[in-house]
Amino acid sequence: MSVNTDRYQTAAARYFEAWNATEPEALGKAVAEAWAPEGGYTDPLADVSGHAQITAVIAAAHEQFPGFVFRPLGVVDGHHDTARFGWELVNESDGSAPVAGFDVVTLSEDGRILRVLGFLDRIPAGA
């Protein structure tokens, strides 16, 4: 059976682009390219839907962790309309990664994200 992994790779690349955008205009554009208009994001700390709320969650993460970038961990795996991938939040100055997790995403027909279910595997004490 042949699986087109490009669709999953593209969705994950757009997702990381959105999470790494720090300028408001770039962030809004990246979220719109990564998520369908009705798309949502859920993890242990957030449960939001729509581009404005997703943008706010990403902006809040940058406020809490200035100077950090989200990087993929491992490979993007997928089947049907679902993909999964690991990630870590890396401090660009010292390379430490205090936060890591994995996400499961459901994709729309056009390849944008309908739903993200995020899991946190490593978080700093007191966060």
Backbone as CSV, one residue per row, in Angstrom:
resi,resn,N_x,N_y,N_z,CA_x,CA_y,CA_z,C_x,C_y,C_z
1,MET,0.841,-1.177,0.000,0.000,0.000,0.000,0.888,1.243,0.000
2,SER,0.574,2.178,-0.866,1.352,3.407,-0.976,0.669,4.530,-0.204
3,VAL,1.435,5.239,0.599,0.907,6.362,1.369,1.653,7.616,0.938
4,ASN,0.920,8.677,0.625,1.534,9.933,0.224,1.937,10.704,1.478
5,THR,3.214,10.619,1.825,3.676,11.268,3.048,3.885,12.772,2.867
6,ASP,3.932,13.257,1.621,4.117,14.695,1.391,3.031,15.513,2.084
7,ARG,1.813,15.031,2.057,0.684,15.744,2.676,0.932,15.958,4.170
8,TYR,1.424,14.933,4.836,1.684,15.021,6.274,2.894,15.911,6.564
9,GLN,3.937,15.773,5.735,5.133,16.603,5.900,4.787,18.081,5.714
10,THR,3.989,18.386,4.704,3.603,19.773,4.426,2.786,20.339,5.577
11,ALA,1.844,19.566,6.077,1.016,20.029,7.197,1.878,20.296,8.426
12,ALA,2.814,19.409,8.711,3.689,19.596,9.870,4.596,20.810,9.673
13,ALA,5.125,21.001,8.473,5.988,22.155,8.202,5.221,23.459,8.402
14,ARG,3.977,23.518,7.924,3.154,24.717,8.131,2.853,24.929,9.612
15,TYR,2.625,23.848,10.321,2.351,23.906,11.753,3.534,24.517,12.501
16,PHE,4.742,24.028,12.207,5.936,24.563,12.876,6.201,26.007,12.454
17,GLU,5.903,26.342,11.208,6.055,27.724,10.771,5.156,28.638,11.598
18,ALA,3.924,28.203,11.835,3.000,29.000,12.652,3.518,29.124,14.082
19,TRP,3.944,28.022,14.659,4.403,28.063,16.052,5.693,28.858,16.223
20,ASN,6.455,29.039,15.160,7.707,29.785,15.252,7.591,31.223,14.772
21,ALA,6.419,31.631,14.313,6.220,33.017,13.884,6.056,33.902,15.120
22,THR,6.805,34.979,15.171,6.738,35.858,16.340,6.144,37.219,16.019
23,GLU,6.225,37.670,14.785,5.607,38.951,14.402,4.121,38.729,14.201
24,PRO,3.270,39.624,14.721,1.822,39.416,14.639,1.293,39.152,13.225
25,GLU,1.757,39.914,12.238,1.254,39.719,10.874,1.687,38.369,10.314
26,ALA,2.950,38.003,10.538,3.455,36.711,10.068,2.751,35.563,10.777
27,LEU,2.489,35.730,12.060,1.807,34.698,12.836,0.394,34.488,12.304
28,GLY,-0.348,35.573,12.102,-1.708,35.453,11.575,-1.746,34.769,10.224
29,LYS,-0.804,35.123,9.352,-0.743,34.518,8.020,-0.397,33.033,8.121
30,ALA,0.574,32.700,8.976,0.999,31.304,9.123,-0.117,30.434,9.705
31,VAL,-0.853,30.970,10.669,-1.980,30.218,11.243,-3.036,29.967,10.170
32,ALA,-3.343,30.981,9.359,-4.344,30.827,8.298,-3.902,29.810,7.249
33,GLU,-2.602,29.718,7.000,-2.101,28.741,6.034,-2.071,27.332,6.615
34,ALA,-1.866,27.216,7.919,-1.755,25.893,8.548,-3.108,25.306,8.927
35,TRP,-4.029,26.148,9.433,-5.306,25.671,9.949,-6.462,26.058,9.038
36,ALA,-7.434,25.169,8.921,-8.709,25.501,8.297,-9.396,26.553,9.179
37,PRO,-10.292,27.379,8.607,-10.938,28.435,9.403,-11.631,27.916,10.660
38,GLU,-12.199,26.720,10.596,-12.892,26.142,11.750,-11.966,25.274,12.585
39,GLY,-10.673,25.302,12.287,-9.704,24.449,12.958,-9.594,24.719,14.451
40,GLY,-9.087,23.737,15.159,-8.946,23.855,16.606,-7.616,23.340,17.100
41,TYR,-7.338,23.654,18.358,-6.105,23.227,19.029,-6.449,22.888,20.471
42,THR,-6.089,21.680,20.889,-6.340,21.244,22.264,-5.086,20.585,22.817
43,ASP,-4.659,21.043,23.989,-3.607,20.373,24.742,-3.992,20.493,26.214
44,PRO,-3.176,20.010,27.147,-3.579,20.075,28.560,-3.800,21.503,29.083
45,LEU,-3.263,22.504,28.404,-3.356,23.887,28.871,-4.301,24.757,28.069
46,ALA,-4.789,24.274,26.932,-5.624,25.101,26.051,-6.625,24.246,25.294
47,ASP,-7.760,24.844,24.979,-8.771,24.213,24.130,-9.448,25.344,23.373
48,VAL,-8.969,25.612,22.153,-9.430,26.774,21.402,-9.819,26.370,19.987
49,SER,-10.578,27.256,19.325,-10.914,27.032,17.922,-10.943,28.362,17.193
50,GLY,-10.682,28.291,15.900,-10.656,29.486,15.069,-9.277,30.128,15.055
51,HIS,-8.981,30.815,13.972,-7.648,31.399,13.793,-7.266,32.380,14.893
52,ALA,-8.186,33.227,15.338,-7.850,34.244,16.351,-7.429,33.589,17.666
53,GLN,-8.166,32.580,18.108,-7.824,31.920,19.382,-6.537,31.107,19.273
54,ILE,-6.319,30.450,18.137,-5.078,29.695,17.937,-3.894,30.658,17.941
55,THR,-4.037,31.787,17.257,-2.988,32.803,17.221,-2.675,33.292,18.633
56,ALA,-3.695,33.491,19.448,-3.495,33.956,20.828,-2.726,32.926,21.659
57,VAL,-3.012,31.644,21.485,-2.303,30.595,22.228,-0.822,30.586,21.841
58,ILE,-0.545,30.706,20.555,0.847,30.711,20.090,1.576,31.950,20.611
59,ALA,0.930,33.108,20.535,1.543,34.344,21.040,1.840,34.235,22.534
60,ALA,0.939,33.621,23.293,1.149,33.452,24.729,2.351,32.540,25.002
61,ALA,2.537,31.508,24.182,3.690,30.622,24.354,4.993,31.391,24.138
62,HIS,4.994,32.298,23.165,6.196,33.098,22.911,6.453,34.090,24.046
63,GLU,5.390,34.582,24.661,5.565,35.473,25.815,6.156,34.715,26.994
64,GLN,5.704,33.479,27.192,6.187,32.670,28.310,7.610,32.159,28.064
65,PHE,7.955,31.908,26.795,9.266,31.350,26.439,9.928,32.192,25.350
66,PRO,10.314,33.437,25.671,10.958,34.272,24.651,12.319,33.693,24.255
67,GLY,12.624,33.768,22.959,13.900,33.250,22.483,13.926,31.750,22.271
68,PHE,12.760,31.110,22.292,12.656,29.671,22.069,12.029,29.399,20.702
69,VAL,12.367,28.253,20.114,11.756,27.818,18.863,11.245,26.392,19.016
70,PHE,10.179,26.098,18.275,9.637,24.744,18.240,10.339,23.986,17.128
71,ARG,10.844,22.798,17.462,11.530,21.969,16.469,10.911,20.578,16.456
72,PRO,10.823,19.985,15.252,10.307,18.618,15.181,11.271,17.632,15.817
73,LEU,10.716,16.598,16.404,11.489,15.476,16.961,11.080,14.228,16.197
74,GLY,12.018,13.590,15.551,11.685,12.377,14.816,10.984,12.677,13.509
75,VAL,10.254,11.707,13.038,9.603,11.804,11.731,8.109,12.076,11.882
76,VAL,7.531,12.589,10.814,6.081,12.769,10.737,5.512,11.473,10.181
77,ASP,4.527,10.940,10.874,3.900,9.681,10.488,2.423,9.958,10.239
78,GLY,1.844,9.306,9.240,0.428,9.562,9.011,-0.259,8.477,8.211
79,HIS,-1.566,8.505,8.300,-2.429,7.674,7.457,-3.782,8.349,7.371
80,HIS,-4.469,8.105,6.285,-5.764,8.716,6.020,-5.673,10.232,6.219
81,ASP,-6.482,10.821,7.058,-6.450,12.266,7.300,-5.786,12.610,8.625
82,THR,-4.947,11.704,9.148,-4.355,11.893,10.466,-2.836,11.793,10.391
83,ALA,-2.167,12.698,11.098,-0.705,12.653,11.194,-0.303,12.836,12.649
84,ARG,0.905,12.374,12.969,1.434,12.563,14.320,2.919,12.883,14.218
85,PHE,3.388,13.659,15.179,4.804,14.022,15.203,5.173,14.535,16.582
86,GLY,6.446,14.358,16.924,6.978,14.869,18.177,7.613,16.229,17.951
87,TRP,7.792,16.954,19.039,8.391,18.292,18.969,9.058,18.611,20.301
88,GLU,9.923,19.621,20.261,10.493,20.159,21.488,10.626,21.663,21.352
89,LEU,10.587,22.332,22.482,10.740,23.784,22.549,12.177,24.047,22.982
90,VAL,12.963,24.641,22.075,14.404,24.767,22.268,14.806,26.217,22.501
91,ASN,15.635,26.428,23.529,16.203,27.739,23.806,17.325,27.970,22.802
92,GLU,17.179,29.012,21.963,18.167,29.245,20.913,19.535,29.645,21.466
93,SER,19.581,30.186,22.677,20.875,30.636,23.204,21.702,29.505,23.810
94,ASP,21.052,28.543,24.475,21.854,27.486,25.108,21.505,26.068,24.652
95,GLY,20.507,25.927,23.780,20.158,24.610,23.247,19.327,23.739,24.170
96,SER,18.987,24.250,25.367,18.161,23.445,26.270,16.744,23.330,25.708
97,ALA,16.072,22.253,26.064,14.710,22.010,25.579,13.830,21.618,26.767
98,PRO,13.309,22.599,27.497,12.553,22.297,28.710,11.156,21.723,28.463
99,VAL,10.640,21.882,27.250,9.290,21.412,26.947,9.360,20.520,25.709
100,ALA,8.666,19.387,25.768,8.585,18.484,24.625,7.240,17.771,24.664
101,GLY,6.808,17.328,23.505,5.544,16.607,23.439,5.337,15.996,22.076
102,PHE,4.102,15.558,21.840,3.756,15.101,20.502,2.325,15.504,20.222
103,ASP,2.045,15.684,18.942,0.735,16.131,18.511,0.164,15.163,17.488
104,VAL,-1.143,15.009,17.542,-1.891,14.253,16.555,-2.803,15.258,15.865
105,VAL,-2.703,15.332,14.531,-3.489,16.312,13.789,-4.404,15.610,12.804
106,THR,-5.589,16.188,12.639,-6.529,15.743,11.628,-6.546,16.794,10.535
107,LEU,-6.444,16.350,9.277,-6.345,17.269,8.154,-7.645,17.337,7.360
108,SER,-7.906,18.516,6.810,-9.045,18.703,5.910,-8.637,18.218,4.514
109,GLU,-9.586,18.235,3.588,-9.290,17.793,2.233,-8.211,18.638,1.584
110,ASP,-8.141,19.942,1.923,-7.124,20.804,1.314,-5.778,20.732,2.043
111,GLY,-5.671,19.849,3.042,-4.403,19.639,3.719,-4.169,20.533,4.922
112,ARG,-5.117,21.438,5.199,-4.958,22.262,6.397,-5.499,21.510,7.609
113,ILE,-5.086,21.975,8.775,-5.413,21.283,10.019,-6.844,21.597,10.457
114,LEU,-7.582,20.546,10.760,-8.913,20.691,11.356,-8.827,20.652,12.877
115,ARG,-7.956,19.783,13.404,-7.892,19.585,14.847,-6.489,19.149,15.234
116,VAL,-5.996,19.706,16.314,-4.738,19.266,16.917,-5.056,18.760,18.315
117,LEU,-4.570,17.572,18.625,-4.614,17.045,19.985,-3.168,16.957,20.439
118,GLY,-2.785,17.835,21.349,-1.403,17.924,21.790,-1.201,17.268,23.145
119,PHE,-0.062,16.620,23.299,0.310,15.964,24.540,1.659,16.496,24.988
120,LEU,1.782,16.824,26.259,3.032,17.341,26.808,3.756,16.218,27.530
121,ASP,4.945,15.884,27.042,5.734,14.817,27.637,6.733,15.328,28.661
122,ARG,7.168,16.589,28.483,8.152,17.176,29.388,7.806,18.648,29.559
123,ILE,7.619,19.074,30.804,7.371,20.477,31.094,8.221,20.887,32.295
124,PRO,8.593,22.174,32.361,9.413,22.605,33.501,8.628,22.551,34.803
125,ALA,9.315,22.347,35.881,8.676,22.347,37.203,8.021,23.701,37.440
126,GLY,6.816,23.671,37.962,6.093,24.895,38.262,5.369,25.505,37.096
127,ALA,5.444,24.888,35.908,4.763,25.457,34.732,3.301,25.094,34.714
